[in-house]
Amino acid sequence: MSTPDRVALILAGADDVTAHVVGAGLAARGRPVVSAGLAELSVARWHHVPEKDGTLLELPDGRSLDDSRIGVVLHRLDAALPPAFAHAAPEDRDYAAAEFSALLASWLHGLAVPVANLPAGENAWAASLHPLGWHAVAADHGLVAGDFVVASSVRGGACAGLERVGAGFPKGSDAAGWYRPAAAVGALSWVWVFGPRCVGLADAELAARCAAFVTALGLGYAALGFAGGVLREVEPRPSFDDAAVAEACVDWLEAAL
């Protein structure tokens, strides 16, 4: 049975259409929703004592939120740089981002409710982000993943007709990274995982393996892109362009309340 006074907390940017659609879907079912972006969080008043009192947030518009009121969190923030530091000196900007990221991560990791998806922070080697990581986890769950290569320069990567995988690794490098044959991708067929449920797959056994794979990555939800039965993409913060997929996300969050 759901707890009526517990809220679904949605952390997302103002331009995140998916977050707004999901929030509206929950609200239409009579579920309380609190939405906040990085701008609101960075100027909120924080009382954060994880080992004792937990966290109390006083948002700029007067709303207050403590840990006991939160039933589930949909975390979709891309970065943790407080807007006030956007034009600061690089060293101040980096310090502010690191401090706020640590605060946000401490808060979310300390909640005793589902948080999807917990921020990976600066860990570019997190299994859900790094190609080598999710390829290995996919193999453990009986999923065939597409091949990729490691190239140390553009000459060995893009100039050789290869396509960059993800945002590129190692982090901060414009040349070195992880690549794959561009022709091998083609049109992807997407499936979406929300906890134990997999949307877009008729094969029940494969759907169960996909759900277990996403859970093993430490994610509550994700989109998986397949080409010819081969897993090519893992998207830990996908957009939901399909109404049925957005509705499945609403179902999942509502069940967690």
Backbone bond lengths (Angstrom), bond angles and torsions (degrees), N, CA, C in turn:
res aa  C-N    CA-C-N  psi(-1)  N-CA   C-N-CA  omega(-1)  CA-C   N-CA-C  phi
1 M - - - 1.463 - - 1.519 109.15 -
2 S 1.315 118.40 136.13 1.449 121.76 -178.80 1.521 110.47 -74.35
3 T 1.321 115.16 157.20 1.457 121.42 177.12 1.514 107.79 -102.93
4 P 1.338 118.82 108.92 1.463 121.87 -171.03 1.516 114.64 -58.59
5 D 1.355 117.45 -33.34 1.452 118.50 -174.66 1.514 113.43 -85.63
6 R 1.313 117.83 -3.39 1.465 120.65 176.37 1.527 109.75 -86.24
7 V 1.334 115.54 140.62 1.454 119.80 -174.51 1.526 111.18 -105.45
8 A 1.313 114.71 154.87 1.459 121.71 167.88 1.523 106.29 -90.76
9 L 1.305 116.69 117.38 1.463 121.82 -179.57 1.519 109.09 -95.03
10 I 1.319 116.29 122.28 1.458 121.57 179.56 1.523 108.44 -114.06
11 L 1.323 115.72 116.80 1.460 122.32 178.52 1.525 107.95 -105.99
12 A 1.318 116.31 110.63 1.464 120.17 -174.36 1.516 109.85 -160.00
13 G 1.330 114.90 160.85 1.447 120.48 176.80 1.517 112.03 -74.13
14 A 1.335 115.76 161.09 1.465 120.56 -177.54 1.521 112.13 -63.23
15 D 1.339 117.33 -24.91 1.462 120.77 -177.75 1.526 113.07 -97.14
16 D 1.327 117.41 10.25 1.462 120.98 -179.73 1.532 108.94 -84.78
17 V 1.330 116.03 93.15 1.461 121.41 -176.42 1.527 111.22 -61.69
18 T 1.328 117.16 -39.50 1.456 120.83 -179.25 1.520 111.27 -58.10
19 A 1.336 116.57 -44.50 1.465 120.29 -179.56 1.518 111.09 -62.38
20 H 1.326 116.98 -39.87 1.460 120.27 -179.86 1.532 111.53 -68.03
21 V 1.322 116.69 -38.50 1.466 120.73 178.60 1.526 110.17 -64.53
22 V 1.330 116.63 -44.89 1.462 120.64 179.98 1.525 110.42 -65.46
23 G 1.322 116.95 -42.85 1.461 120.30 178.11 1.519 112.06 -61.23
24 A 1.332 115.97 -42.51 1.465 120.07 178.65 1.519 110.86 -65.02
25 G 1.337 116.50 -36.67 1.462 119.99 178.45 1.515 112.32 -64.27
26 L 1.331 116.55 -40.76 1.462 120.10 177.26 1.525 111.08 -67.16
27 A 1.333 116.00 -42.95 1.462 119.87 -179.98 1.525 111.24 -62.59
28 A 1.348 116.81 -36.67 1.464 120.63 179.46 1.524 111.61 -64.67
29 R 1.306 117.17 -23.14 1.462 121.26 177.75 1.537 111.59 -91.83
30 G 1.321 115.84 5.93 1.455 119.70 178.73 1.507 114.53 82.55
31 R 1.342 116.67 16.20 1.461 119.99 179.53 1.526 109.47 -92.85
32 P 1.323 118.57 131.35 1.459 120.55 179.75 1.521 111.68 -67.91
33 V 1.312 116.13 134.64 1.459 122.62 -177.28 1.523 109.05 -128.44
34 V 1.322 116.24 135.03 1.462 122.25 171.31 1.519 107.13 -120.66
35 S 1.325 116.41 122.68 1.464 121.53 179.64 1.523 109.09 -113.41
36 A 1.313 116.22 141.27 1.461 120.85 178.21 1.521 108.72 -152.15
37 G 1.320 114.88 144.12 1.452 120.74 176.70 1.509 110.61 -108.68
38 L 1.323 115.46 -177.31 1.454 120.47 -178.40 1.519 111.72 -62.30
39 A 1.345 116.95 -36.80 1.462 120.02 -179.27 1.523 110.88 -61.53
40 E 1.353 116.69 -44.02 1.461 119.71 179.89 1.526 111.73 -68.48
41 L 1.328 116.56 -42.77 1.459 120.04 -178.26 1.522 112.13 -64.80
42 S 1.328 116.56 -35.79 1.465 119.72 -174.52 1.520 112.73 -73.99
43 V 1.337 118.00 -20.54 1.468 120.18 178.79 1.529 111.25 -111.86
44 A 1.324 116.62 6.78 1.467 120.21 176.65 1.527 109.75 -72.32
45 R 1.315 115.89 161.81 1.456 121.04 173.18 1.523 108.12 -92.23
46 W 1.329 116.60 122.38 1.450 122.57 -175.32 1.529 110.78 -108.19
47 H 1.313 115.45 134.32 1.461 121.79 166.62 1.520 104.95 -122.58
48 H 1.321 116.47 103.17 1.464 120.90 -169.68 1.526 109.56 -125.26
49 V 1.322 116.16 102.67 1.465 122.30 176.55 1.529 106.44 -130.43
50 P 1.331 117.37 83.32 1.476 121.19 -171.09 1.525 114.16 -54.66
51 E 1.332 117.69 -40.18 1.458 119.84 -173.41 1.529 112.68 -77.94
52 K 1.344 117.81 -12.27 1.463 119.31 -174.06 1.520 112.00 -127.42
53 D 1.316 117.01 -73.45 1.466 121.31 -171.89 1.521 114.01 -94.71
54 G 1.326 117.73 -8.45 1.459 119.46 -174.17 1.520 110.38 75.93
55 T 1.328 116.47 -139.40 1.459 120.80 -175.35 1.521 110.71 -131.19
56 L 1.318 114.54 135.48 1.458 121.95 171.54 1.516 107.63 -121.89
57 L 1.327 115.37 124.86 1.469 121.71 179.84 1.519 109.25 -112.22
58 E 1.318 116.00 132.66 1.454 121.07 171.11 1.521 106.86 -115.94
59 L 1.330 116.10 105.58 1.447 121.82 -176.29 1.524 110.75 -75.56
60 P 1.332 117.93 158.49 1.466 120.82 -175.21 1.520 114.89 -59.37
61 D 1.342 117.35 -25.98 1.466 119.24 -178.88 1.526 112.52 -87.89
62 G 1.333 117.16 8.10 1.453 120.90 176.51 1.508 114.76 98.85
63 R 1.330 118.60 -11.25 1.459 120.14 178.40 1.524 109.90 -69.83
64 S 1.317 116.06 141.62 1.465 120.16 175.13 1.522 108.71 -118.91
65 L 1.303 115.91 149.96 1.457 121.26 -174.78 1.514 108.69 -148.21
66 D 1.329 116.25 122.41 1.461 119.14 173.56 1.522 108.81 -118.34
67 D 1.322 114.88 166.92 1.467 120.44 -173.08 1.524 112.84 -56.37
68 S 1.328 117.29 -34.34 1.462 120.09 -175.35 1.523 112.67 -69.14
69 R 1.329 118.15 -17.91 1.464 121.22 -178.78 1.529 112.05 -89.85
70 I 1.316 117.63 -10.69 1.459 120.65 -174.45 1.522 110.29 -90.79
71 G 1.328 116.28 128.56 1.459 120.79 179.17 1.514 113.82 -105.65
72 V 1.332 117.10 -27.83 1.456 122.55 179.22 1.525 107.35 -163.54
73 V 1.316 116.54 151.81 1.473 121.54 -179.27 1.521 109.56 -127.40
74 L 1.330 115.79 130.53 1.455 121.75 169.97 1.529 106.01 -107.95
75 H 1.330 115.65 105.71 1.457 121.62 -175.08 1.526 109.61 -100.91
76 R 1.333 116.19 115.56 1.458 120.38 -177.36 1.539 112.12 -131.60
77 L 1.316 117.61 22.65 1.457 120.56 178.72 1.518 109.81 -74.38
78 D 1.323 115.95 134.17 1.464 120.65 -178.37 1.517 112.66 -82.53
79 A 1.313 117.78 -32.08 1.454 120.79 -175.80 1.511 109.14 -147.10
80 A 1.316 115.99 166.09 1.458 119.95 -178.75 1.520 111.04 -124.74
81 L 1.325 116.64 39.66 1.461 120.36 176.01 1.518 108.83 -94.24
82 P 1.335 118.65 113.25 1.466 120.03 177.58 1.523 110.56 -55.92
83 P 1.335 118.28 130.45 1.467 120.91 -176.55 1.520 114.20 -54.12
84 A 1.334 117.16 -30.51 1.466 119.80 -178.77 1.525 112.29 -63.44
85 F 1.332 117.18 -19.68 1.460 121.01 -178.25 1.530 112.39 -102.35
86 A 1.320 117.36 7.58 1.466 120.44 -175.21 1.521 112.33 -58.86
87 H 1.335 117.87 -32.70 1.460 121.01 -177.65 1.521 112.64 -110.16
88 A 1.323 116.05 16.51 1.464 120.31 179.12 1.530 110.29 -76.26
89 A 1.305 115.01 171.06 1.464 119.85 175.03 1.527 108.87 -60.76
90 P 1.337 116.71 147.46 1.477 119.38 -175.27 1.523 113.78 -51.89
91 E 1.339 117.57 -41.84 1.460 118.68 -177.41 1.530 111.38 -67.98
92 D 1.338 117.55 -36.47 1.464 120.50 177.15 1.531 110.78 -70.40
93 R 1.330 115.76 -38.94 1.457 120.71 -179.96 1.531 110.25 -64.02
94 D 1.328 116.47 -44.54 1.459 120.35 -179.68 1.526 111.33 -65.45
95 Y 1.331 115.98 -39.48 1.467 119.84 -179.72 1.529 110.41 -65.92
96 A 1.341 116.02 -44.57 1.469 119.95 -179.95 1.519 110.97 -62.13
97 A 1.330 116.47 -42.31 1.461 120.32 179.55 1.522 111.16 -63.85
98 A 1.335 117.06 -42.01 1.460 120.79 -179.44 1.528 110.95 -65.36
99 E 1.322 116.53 -42.84 1.464 120.31 -179.33 1.534 111.38 -65.60
100 F 1.329 115.58 -44.45 1.464 117.87 -178.29 1.525 111.14 -70.98
101 S 1.321 117.32 -36.38 1.472 120.69 176.23 1.523 110.54 -60.09
102 A 1.344 116.06 -41.25 1.464 120.33 -179.88 1.531 110.59 -65.31
103 L 1.329 116.64 -41.02 1.462 120.53 178.80 1.526 110.53 -63.86
104 L 1.317 116.26 -47.56 1.459 121.08 -178.68 1.524 110.85 -62.34
105 A 1.346 116.57 -44.32 1.462 120.43 -179.22 1.528 110.90 -65.52
106 S 1.339 117.07 -41.14 1.464 120.41 179.49 1.517 110.50 -61.33
107 W 1.303 116.32 -42.89 1.465 120.91 179.30 1.520 111.67 -62.79
108 L 1.340 116.36 -52.06 1.460 120.29 -174.81 1.531 112.11 -68.51
109 H 1.325 116.91 -38.43 1.459 119.59 179.04 1.521 111.44 -69.22
110 G 1.324 117.25 -22.79 1.451 120.27 -178.51 1.517 114.41 -86.50
111 L 1.323 117.52 -9.81 1.463 120.63 -179.66 1.531 110.63 -71.89
112 A 1.325 115.34 140.20 1.469 120.26 -179.57 1.524 110.98 -94.81
113 V 1.332 116.41 35.36 1.469 122.35 179.79 1.519 107.70 -135.82
114 P 1.342 117.60 163.96 1.467 119.28 178.46 1.535 111.63 -61.50
115 V 1.333 115.68 132.72 1.464 122.55 174.89 1.517 107.38 -124.39
116 A 1.310 116.21 116.74 1.463 120.31 -177.79 1.537 109.02 -124.55
117 N 1.269 118.91 117.31 1.458 124.86 -7.90 1.521 108.55 -109.39
118 L 1.312 117.06 144.84 1.453 120.01 -179.59 1.521 109.80 -58.79
119 P 1.335 117.93 140.22 1.467 119.64 -178.69 1.514 111.49 -65.79
120 A 1.336 115.67 137.78 1.465 120.67 177.98 1.523 111.39 -85.12
121 G 1.353 116.09 -11.61 1.454 119.58 178.72 1.515 112.16 63.16
122 E 1.320 116.07 -135.59 1.454 121.53 -177.96 1.530 111.96 -90.36
123 N 1.321 117.34 7.09 1.462 120.63 -176.25 1.521 110.61 -80.60
124 A 1.325 115.93 84.59 1.470 120.42 179.38 1.518 112.15 -67.25
125 W 1.348 116.69 -12.26 1.458 120.16 179.76 1.524 112.31 -94.99
126 A 1.325 117.10 6.23 1.458 119.75 176.65 1.524 109.19 -56.55
127 A 1.321 116.33 138.92 1.466 120.06 -174.44 1.521 112.60 -58.21
128 S 1.331 117.13 -31.21 1.464 119.35 -178.34 1.525 112.40 -75.63
129 L 1.331 117.45 -15.22 1.458 121.27 -177.48 1.515 113.30 -107.79
130 H 1.316 116.59 -37.25 1.463 120.25 -172.75 1.524 111.33 -87.19
131 P 1.329 117.20 130.09 1.480 119.48 -178.42 1.520 113.48 -54.43
132 L 1.336 117.22 -42.21 1.458 119.50 -179.33 1.522 110.67 -63.92
133 G 1.344 116.34 -37.54 1.463 120.55 -178.94 1.507 112.19 -64.44
134 W 1.342 117.80 -53.16 1.457 117.44 -175.42 1.524 112.28 -74.62
135 H 1.341 117.88 -24.21 1.464 118.72 173.42 1.532 110.31 -62.97
136 A 1.329 116.64 -43.41 1.466 120.52 -178.85 1.524 110.95 -66.04
137 V 1.336 117.57 -42.49 1.463 120.86 179.38 1.529 110.45 -66.45
138 A 1.338 116.28 -37.87 1.466 119.86 178.19 1.529 110.65 -60.33
139 A 1.327 116.30 -43.51 1.465 120.03 179.65 1.521 110.89 -61.63
140 D 1.337 116.67 -37.84 1.468 120.62 178.95 1.526 112.05 -64.22
141 H 1.350 116.65 -22.08 1.466 120.23 -177.44 1.530 112.23 -109.37
142 G 1.307 115.67 18.71 1.461 119.77 174.31 1.505 114.69 72.46
143 L 1.338 117.90 22.89 1.462 121.68 177.14 1.519 109.58 -103.05
144 V 1.317 115.99 133.80 1.466 121.09 178.79 1.520 108.42 -85.57
145 A 1.334 116.80 121.57 1.463 121.47 -178.66 1.519 109.88 -107.53
146 G 1.324 116.23 149.63 1.453 121.13 -178.45 1.520 112.85 -69.28
147 D 1.318 116.27 152.59 1.457 121.75 179.31 1.521 110.90 -70.76
148 F 1.331 115.88 155.38 1.452 121.07 172.98 1.526 107.74 -150.20
149 V 1.304 116.07 165.03 1.460 121.34 179.42 1.515 109.02 -128.89
150 V 1.312 116.52 157.98 1.459 122.78 175.05 1.520 107.42 -103.12
151 A 1.322 116.36 124.68 1.457 121.43 179.82 1.519 109.14 -120.83
152 S 1.309 117.21 137.47 1.462 121.22 -176.44 1.517 112.78 -93.10
153 S 1.326 117.60 -0.98 1.459 119.81 -179.27 1.516 110.00 -156.50
154 V 1.322 116.02 165.21 1.460 120.53 176.20 1.523 110.22 -61.32
155 R 1.340 116.91 -35.76 1.463 120.06 179.83 1.521 110.88 -58.45
156 G 1.332 115.76 -38.99 1.459 119.00 179.99 1.510 113.23 -84.88
157 G 1.349 116.95 -8.66 1.449 120.30 -177.71 1.501 113.13 -113.79
158 A 1.347 116.92 -94.31 1.465 121.30 -175.42 1.514 112.58 -61.04
159 C 1.322 116.77 -38.97 1.471 119.05 -178.40 1.516 112.18 -71.78
160 A 1.305 117.41 -13.63 1.460 121.30 176.94 1.527 111.14 -95.39
161 G 1.344 116.37 10.17 1.457 120.03 178.15 1.503 114.27 84.32
162 L 1.335 116.76 15.96 1.457 120.45 179.72 1.524 110.32 -96.26
163 E 1.339 115.50 159.33 1.456 122.22 -178.92 1.520 109.68 -111.00
164 R 1.345 116.20 137.20 1.459 120.98 -179.29 1.532 109.84 -66.70
165 V 1.333 116.27 138.82 1.454 122.24 175.68 1.518 107.96 -96.16
166 G 1.323 117.40 125.45 1.454 121.30 177.63 1.512 112.14 62.29
167 A 1.334 115.57 -147.89 1.468 121.26 -176.64 1.518 111.83 -86.40
168 G 1.314 117.55 -4.07 1.455 120.45 179.96 1.510 112.02 93.83
169 F 1.329 115.19 135.97 1.447 121.69 178.18 1.520 107.31 -137.55
170 P 1.343 120.16 146.20 1.457 125.04 3.18 1.521 112.90 -68.69
171 K 1.324 116.35 157.17 1.455 122.05 -175.70 1.524 110.66 -60.04
172 G 1.328 115.14 139.68 1.452 120.34 176.60 1.514 114.17 86.64
173 S 1.328 117.98 -3.08 1.459 120.48 -178.90 1.522 110.30 -98.40
174 D 1.308 116.70 130.68 1.457 121.04 178.55 1.527 112.07 -90.08
175 A 1.329 116.66 -12.43 1.453 119.60 -175.48 1.518 112.15 -110.29
176 A 1.336 115.30 -56.90 1.457 118.40 -179.08 1.520 110.16 -70.96
177 G 1.298 116.20 154.78 1.454 118.35 178.66 1.504 112.42 167.60
178 W 1.329 114.08 -168.53 1.453 122.85 -178.49 1.521 107.68 -107.92
179 Y 1.315 115.70 129.60 1.465 121.38 -174.58 1.526 110.24 -130.21
180 R 1.344 114.47 164.96 1.458 120.96 175.22 1.527 107.41 -147.38
181 P 1.320 117.56 161.96 1.470 119.31 176.80 1.519 110.48 -62.51
182 A 1.320 117.48 124.92 1.468 121.12 -176.74 1.527 111.60 -61.79
183 A 1.316 116.17 -37.44 1.465 119.88 -177.03 1.523 112.42 -68.43
184 A 1.349 115.74 -15.93 1.461 118.69 -176.19 1.523 113.17 -80.42
185 V 1.332 116.47 -10.87 1.464 118.99 -174.14 1.515 111.39 -83.76
186 G 1.337 116.06 -64.16 1.459 119.77 -179.66 1.518 111.08 62.19
187 A 1.314 115.93 -157.83 1.460 121.30 179.62 1.520 109.41 -77.42
188 L 1.317 116.17 129.68 1.456 120.85 -179.32 1.523 110.47 -95.49
189 S 1.311 114.64 145.83 1.454 121.91 173.15 1.527 106.84 -104.34
190 W 1.334 116.71 121.37 1.451 120.11 -171.92 1.526 112.13 -100.51
191 V 1.315 114.92 142.53 1.463 121.75 169.48 1.524 107.10 -127.19
192 W 1.323 115.69 152.72 1.460 120.75 -176.67 1.516 109.09 -122.33
193 V 1.316 115.47 135.45 1.461 121.69 179.51 1.519 109.03 -112.59
194 F 1.331 116.52 129.25 1.456 123.58 174.59 1.523 107.38 -126.44
195 G 1.319 116.72 99.30 1.465 119.63 -176.08 1.516 110.37 59.09
196 P 1.331 119.16 -123.33 1.461 121.02 -178.53 1.528 113.81 -84.11
197 R 1.330 116.86 -3.87 1.463 119.89 -174.73 1.526 111.07 -101.67
198 C 1.315 115.74 136.98 1.458 121.90 177.73 1.527 108.55 -119.09
199 V 1.326 115.95 123.18 1.469 122.04 -176.90 1.528 108.96 -104.71
200 G 1.332 115.99 128.83 1.455 119.98 176.12 1.509 114.72 107.23
201 L 1.334 117.69 4.57 1.459 122.08 178.69 1.529 109.71 -125.86
202 A 1.321 115.29 127.93 1.462 119.62 177.68 1.522 111.80 -84.96
203 D 1.340 116.71 -23.82 1.464 121.68 -178.93 1.530 108.77 -77.40
204 A 1.325 117.48 107.89 1.459 121.93 -175.15 1.525 112.27 -63.28
205 E 1.329 117.00 -38.26 1.468 119.67 -179.38 1.524 110.71 -67.07
206 L 1.332 116.82 -44.79 1.462 120.78 178.49 1.525 110.41 -65.15
207 A 1.332 116.94 -38.93 1.467 120.54 178.62 1.526 110.64 -61.18
208 A 1.334 116.92 -40.98 1.468 120.67 179.17 1.518 110.81 -65.41
209 R 1.337 116.93 -38.47 1.465 120.09 178.47 1.526 111.17 -67.46
210 C 1.334 116.43 -37.32 1.465 120.05 177.75 1.527 110.62 -64.62
211 A 1.332 116.66 -42.70 1.463 120.41 179.23 1.526 110.58 -63.84
212 A 1.320 116.96 -42.96 1.468 120.55 179.22 1.535 110.49 -65.29
213 F 1.317 117.14 -36.51 1.465 122.48 178.01 1.521 110.86 -62.29
214 V 1.330 116.96 -47.09 1.463 121.11 -179.43 1.524 110.38 -64.14
215 T 1.326 117.15 -40.79 1.460 120.74 177.17 1.523 111.07 -62.22
216 A 1.329 116.91 -40.87 1.464 121.35 179.89 1.525 111.87 -65.55
217 L 1.322 117.05 -25.15 1.468 120.72 176.43 1.525 111.59 -77.29
218 G 1.323 116.55 -6.38 1.451 120.26 -178.18 1.514 113.27 83.48
219 L 1.334 116.57 20.78 1.457 121.96 -177.70 1.520 110.72 -108.37
220 G 1.325 116.11 148.80 1.455 120.39 173.24 1.509 111.47 -87.49
221 Y 1.328 115.87 -30.10 1.461 120.39 178.93 1.520 109.05 -151.41
222 A 1.315 116.16 158.63 1.463 121.83 179.47 1.516 108.69 -170.06
223 A 1.321 115.31 163.08 1.462 121.75 171.31 1.525 107.84 -111.76
224 L 1.320 115.53 136.17 1.462 121.73 -179.45 1.519 108.77 -116.61
225 G 1.323 116.12 127.40 1.455 121.13 -180.00 1.518 111.53 -102.07
226 F 1.336 116.58 121.33 1.460 122.13 -179.22 1.523 110.33 -112.00
227 A 1.318 115.46 148.28 1.459 122.35 171.63 1.519 107.49 -134.87
228 G 1.338 116.25 112.42 1.454 119.83 -179.21 1.523 113.49 59.57
229 G 1.319 117.46 36.23 1.457 120.47 179.23 1.515 114.20 82.56
230 V 1.337 117.37 1.24 1.468 122.19 -179.38 1.525 109.21 -105.89
231 L 1.321 116.91 129.67 1.457 121.93 179.09 1.520 109.61 -74.35
232 R 1.337 115.99 119.02 1.470 120.59 -176.75 1.517 113.00 -111.27
233 E 1.322 117.71 -28.60 1.460 120.25 -174.71 1.524 110.77 -138.95
234 V 1.323 115.51 143.68 1.468 122.49 169.85 1.518 106.70 -125.32
235 E 1.312 116.08 118.48 1.466 121.34 -178.50 1.528 108.73 -115.25
236 P 1.357 117.35 105.63 1.466 119.75 -176.90 1.526 114.95 -79.93
237 R 1.330 117.48 -5.22 1.468 119.59 176.97 1.531 108.79 -140.44
238 P 1.328 116.83 65.08 1.467 119.90 -173.09 1.518 112.96 -77.76
239 S 1.322 115.28 157.44 1.460 121.39 169.87 1.524 108.05 -89.15
240 F 1.321 115.67 150.74 1.458 120.94 179.18 1.520 108.33 -111.31
241 D 1.325 116.28 97.33 1.455 120.37 179.00 1.524 111.67 -84.62
242 D 1.317 116.12 -17.10 1.454 121.68 -178.51 1.528 109.66 -98.04
243 A 1.324 116.67 130.64 1.466 120.72 -177.50 1.524 111.59 -61.55
244 A 1.339 117.18 -36.63 1.463 120.24 -179.11 1.523 111.09 -66.05
245 V 1.333 117.14 -34.85 1.465 120.60 178.60 1.525 110.07 -70.20
246 A 1.327 116.45 -43.63 1.467 120.15 177.10 1.527 110.60 -60.35
247 E 1.335 116.26 -39.15 1.465 120.89 178.91 1.524 110.47 -65.15
248 A 1.329 117.20 -36.39 1.463 120.45 177.92 1.524 110.55 -65.80
249 C 1.327 116.80 -36.33 1.461 120.35 176.43 1.525 110.45 -65.67
250 V 1.329 116.67 -41.84 1.463 120.91 177.64 1.531 109.83 -62.04
251 D 1.328 117.81 -43.25 1.465 121.83 178.26 1.528 110.22 -56.92
252 W 1.312 115.16 -45.99 1.467 121.35 -176.11 1.531 111.32 -65.53
253 L 1.329 117.19 -45.32 1.451 120.51 179.48 1.527 111.38 -66.47
254 E 1.341 116.05 -40.22 1.464 119.55 179.88 1.527 109.98 -63.01
255 A 1.315 117.46 -40.06 1.471 120.79 -179.62 1.527 111.00 -65.19
256 A 1.343 116.80 -26.46 1.470 120.38 -178.89 1.520 111.89 -79.94
257 L 1.339 117.89 -17.76 1.457 120.42 -177.99 1.543 111.08 -71.32
